[in-house]
Amino acid sequence: MVPPLVGGSHGVSGQNCWSVNYSIRRVCLLRGSSVDIVSTYTHPSDYKITKAFWFKGKTLRDLKDDSEYTGRVEYDGNKDNYHTLRITDLRETDSAEYKFRMITDKDGKYGDSLGVQLTLTGLKVKVTPATVTEGQSVTLTCSSTCPLPGNTSYTWYKNNQTRTETQQKLLYLDSVGSEDAGRYSCAVTEHQHLRSPEETLNVTCKTQTPTVYN
């Protein structure tokens, strides 16, 4: 699970104001992983919240009433005006904007006009250059369709064996030889069960110029 998206500076806060705040507006995550999205909120002190929920896109339908999220959505609210949405087993169809909404006992309803944009991605290994000859250098990139959080750590594999020389999204091989050829894949270290498909690195033998004796 990724770290929670903690509510923060956006919006106006105050005892007699309405506000819903998110510190992060966009997040890219792996399909199959989980996420906690946290909002902070305020409302007039003489109003009491009777329902607090999250919805997707432009609909006002509680996610817990959506069959696509059955068994995958949890809410966690507390007395400090935090409300957390947890979604597990993230799917491609979960890519959307999520918003928090509160309903009060005096017919007051409030939700921010903007929410948190969640985008789902998988991983893929890219080999550069695509054709490699012995002695050349090659860069393998663990790529995604959207940028994962900057502190993401990666694990690399060759022929299903873990490589330990780097935890970065780039694997740099200098002066490759036949021993470097093989099937490479990568994963986010926290989610090694969500490994990318394998990509084969082929290393071509260097052409030797025959020696001619007179």
DODREN-350859 format. One line per field, with one value per residue (C-alpha): residue in three letters; z, y, x negated. Coordinates in Angstrom, 1 decimal. Each point is the difference from the previous one (the first is absolute). Layout:
BEGIN
code <- c(ALA; ...)
c3 <- c(Z; ...)
c2 <- c(Y; ...)
c1 <- c(X; ...)
END
This chain:
BEGIN
code <- c(MET; VAL; PRO; PRO; LEU; VAL; GLY; GLY; SER; HIS; GLY; VAL; SER; GLY; GLN; ASN; CYS; TRP; SER; VAL; ASN; TYR; SER; ILE; ARG; ARG; VAL; CYS; LEU; LEU; ARG; GLY; SER; SER; VAL; ASP; ILE; VAL; SER; THR; TYR; THR; HIS; PRO; SER; ASP; TYR; LYS; ILE; THR; LYS; ALA; PHE; TRP; PHE; LYS; GLY; LYS; THR; LEU; ARG; ASP; LEU; LYS; ASP; ASP; SER; GLU; TYR; THR; GLY; ARG; VAL; GLU; TYR; ASP; GLY; ASN; LYS; ASP; ASN; TYR; HIS; THR; LEU; ARG; ILE; THR; ASP; LEU; ARG; GLU; THR; ASP; SER; ALA; GLU; TYR; LYS; PHE; ARG; MET; ILE; THR; ASP; LYS; ASP; GLY; LYS; TYR; GLY; ASP; SER; LEU; GLY; VAL; GLN; LEU; THR; LEU; THR; GLY; LEU; LYS; VAL; LYS; VAL; THR; PRO; ALA; THR; VAL; THR; GLU; GLY; GLN; SER; VAL; THR; LEU; THR; CYS; SER; SER; THR; CYS; PRO; LEU; PRO; GLY; ASN; THR; SER; TYR; THR; TRP; TYR; LYS; ASN; ASN; GLN; THR; ARG; THR; GLU; THR; GLN; GLN; LYS; LEU; LEU; TYR; LEU; ASP; SER; VAL; GLY; SER; GLU; ASP; ALA; GLY; ARG; TYR; SER; CYS; ALA; VAL; THR; GLU; HIS; GLN; HIS; LEU; ARG; SER; PRO; GLU; GLU; THR; LEU; ASN; VAL; THR; CYS; LYS; THR; GLN; THR; PRO; THR; VAL; TYR; ASN)
c3 <- c(0.0; -0.8; 2.7; 0.6; -1.8; 3.0; -0.1; 0.3; -1.2; -2.7; 0.8; 2.8; 3.5; 3.0; 2.6; -2.0; -3.5; -2.4; -1.5; -1.3; -0.4; -1.8; 0.0; -3.2; -3.0; -2.3; 0.7; -2.2; 1.3; -1.1; -1.0; 2.8; 2.7; 2.7; 0.9; 3.0; -1.0; 2.9; 0.1; 2.8; 0.3; 2.0; 0.4; 2.1; 3.6; 0.4; -2.8; 0.7; -2.7; -0.7; -2.9; -1.4; -3.1; -3.2; -3.6; -3.4; -2.9; -0.3; 1.6; 3.6; 0.6; 3.2; -1.1; 2.5; -2.0; -3.2; -0.9; -1.7; 3.4; 2.1; 2.5; -1.1; 1.7; 3.6; 1.8; 3.1; 1.7; 3.3; 2.4; -1.5; -3.2; -2.1; -2.3; -1.8; -3.1; -0.5; -3.2; -0.4; -3.0; -2.3; -3.6; -3.2; 0.3; 3.3; -1.9; 0.9; 2.2; 3.5; 2.3; 3.6; 0.8; 3.3; 0.8; 3.2; 2.2; -1.3; -3.6; -0.5; -2.6; -1.0; -2.3; -1.6; -3.7; -0.6; 1.4; -0.3; -3.5; 0.2; -3.0; -0.2; -1.9; -0.5; -0.5; -3.2; -0.6; -2.8; -1.4; -1.6; -2.5; -1.2; -1.8; 2.1; -1.0; 2.4; 1.6; -0.3; 2.8; 0.5; 2.2; 1.2; 1.2; 2.3; -1.6; 0.8; -1.8; 2.7; 2.5; 3.2; 3.3; 0.0; 3.0; -1.8; 0.4; -2.7; -0.2; -3.1; -1.1; -2.5; -1.0; 3.2; 2.2; 2.0; -0.9; 2.9; -1.5; -0.3; 1.3; -2.6; -3.0; -2.3; -0.3; -1.7; -1.5; -1.1; -2.6; -0.3; -0.8; -0.7; 3.7; 0.1; -2.4; 1.5; 1.0; 2.1; 2.0; 2.8; 2.8; 2.6; 3.1; 2.2; -2.6; -1.3; -0.9; -2.6; -2.2; -3.6; -2.9; -1.0; -2.7; -1.7; -0.3; -3.0; -0.3; -3.4; -0.4; -1.2; -3.6; 0.0; -2.9; -1.0; 0.1; -3.4; -0.1; -3.1)
c2 <- c(0.0; 3.5; 2.7; 1.8; 3.2; 2.3; 3.0; 3.4; 3.5; 0.3; 1.9; 2.3; -1.3; 1.4; -1.0; 1.6; -0.8; -2.8; -1.6; -3.3; -0.2; -2.3; 0.5; -2.2; 0.5; -2.7; -3.5; -2.8; -3.5; -3.6; -2.1; -2.6; 2.2; 2.0; 3.7; 2.1; 3.4; 2.4; 3.2; 2.6; 2.0; 2.8; 1.0; 2.6; -1.0; -0.1; -2.6; -3.7; -2.5; -2.7; -1.7; 0.2; -1.9; 0.0; 0.0; -0.4; 2.4; 2.2; -2.4; 0.5; -3.8; -1.3; -2.4; -2.5; -0.2; -0.7; -3.7; 0.6; 0.7; -2.6; -1.4; 2.4; 3.3; 1.0; 3.3; 1.2; 3.2; 1.5; 2.9; 2.1; 0.7; -2.5; -2.5; -2.8; -1.9; -3.3; -1.9; -3.4; -2.2; 3.1; -0.6; 1.9; 1.2; 1.6; 2.8; 3.0; 3.1; -0.7; 2.5; 0.2; 1.2; 0.7; 0.4; 1.7; 0.0; 3.5; -0.9; 1.3; -1.9; 0.6; -1.5; 1.7; 0.6; -1.8; -3.3; -2.4; -1.4; -3.6; -1.6; -3.7; -1.5; -3.1; -0.4; -0.8; -0.4; 2.0; -0.8; 2.8; -0.5; -2.8; -1.8; -0.5; -1.3; -1.3; 2.9; 2.5; 1.6; -0.5; 1.6; -1.9; 2.2; -1.1; 2.2; 0.8; 2.0; 2.6; 1.1; -2.0; 1.8; 1.3; -2.1; -3.3; -2.8; -2.6; -3.6; -1.5; -3.6; -2.0; -3.4; 0.1; 0.7; 3.3; 2.5; 2.0; 2.7; 2.7; 0.9; 2.7; -0.1; -0.1; -3.0; 1.0; -2.8; 1.1; -1.9; -2.9; -3.5; -3.2; -0.6; 3.1; -1.5; -1.3; 0.8; 3.2; 1.2; 2.5; 0.8; 2.7; -1.4; 0.4; -2.0; -2.7; -2.2; 2.6; -0.6; 1.2; -2.3; -1.3; 1.7; -1.9; 1.6; -1.5; 0.7; -0.4; -1.3; 2.6; -0.6; -0.9; 1.0; -3.0; 0.3; -0.5; -1.4; 0.4)
c1 <- c(0.0; -1.2; -0.3; 3.3; 0.8; 0.3; 2.3; -1.7; -0.2; 2.7; 3.2; 1.1; 0.1; 1.8; 2.6; 2.8; -1.1; 0.6; -3.1; -1.3; -3.8; -2.4; -3.8; -0.5; 2.2; -1.5; -1.5; -1.2; 0.2; -0.4; 2.9; 0.6; -1.4; 2.0; 0.3; 1.1; 1.3; 0.5; 2.1; 0.2; 3.2; 1.7; 3.6; 2.0; -0.1; 3.8; 0.3; -0.3; -1.1; 2.5; -1.8; -3.5; -1.0; -2.2; 1.2; -1.6; 0.1; 3.0; 2.5; 1.0; 0.4; -1.7; -2.8; 1.3; 3.2; -1.9; -0.2; -3.4; -1.5; 1.8; -2.5; -2.7; 0.9; -0.3; 0.5; -1.7; 1.1; -1.1; 0.6; -2.8; 2.0; -1.9; 1.7; -1.8; 0.9; -1.7; 0.2; -1.6; -0.8; -0.1; 1.2; -0.3; 3.6; -0.8; -1.9; 2.1; 0.4; 1.2; 1.7; 1.1; 3.6; 1.7; 3.7; 1.2; 3.1; 1.0; 0.2; -3.5; -2.0; -3.6; -2.7; -3.0; 0.3; -3.3; -1.1; -2.9; -0.8; -1.1; -1.7; -0.8; -3.0; -1.9; -3.8; -2.0; -3.7; -1.5; -3.4; -2.1; -1.5; 2.2; -2.9; -3.2; -3.4; -2.7; -1.9; 2.8; 2.0; 3.8; 2.6; 3.0; 2.9; 2.9; 2.6; 3.6; 2.7; 0.1; -2.7; -0.1; -0.8; -3.6; -1.1; 1.0; -2.6; -0.4; -1.1; -1.5; -0.1; -2.0; 1.3; 2.2; -3.0; -0.2; -2.7; -1.2; -2.2; 2.7; 3.4; 0.6; 2.3; -3.1; -2.3; -3.2; -2.2; -3.5; -2.0; 2.5; -1.1; 1.8; 0.5; 2.3; 2.5; 3.2; 3.5; 0.4; 3.0; 0.6; 2.3; 0.7; -1.7; 3.1; 2.0; -2.3; 3.0; 0.9; -3.0; -0.2; 0.0; -3.5; -2.0; -2.8; -3.4; -1.9; -3.8; -1.5; -3.5; -2.5; -1.1; -3.7; -2.2; -2.1; -3.7; -1.6; -3.6; -2.1)
END
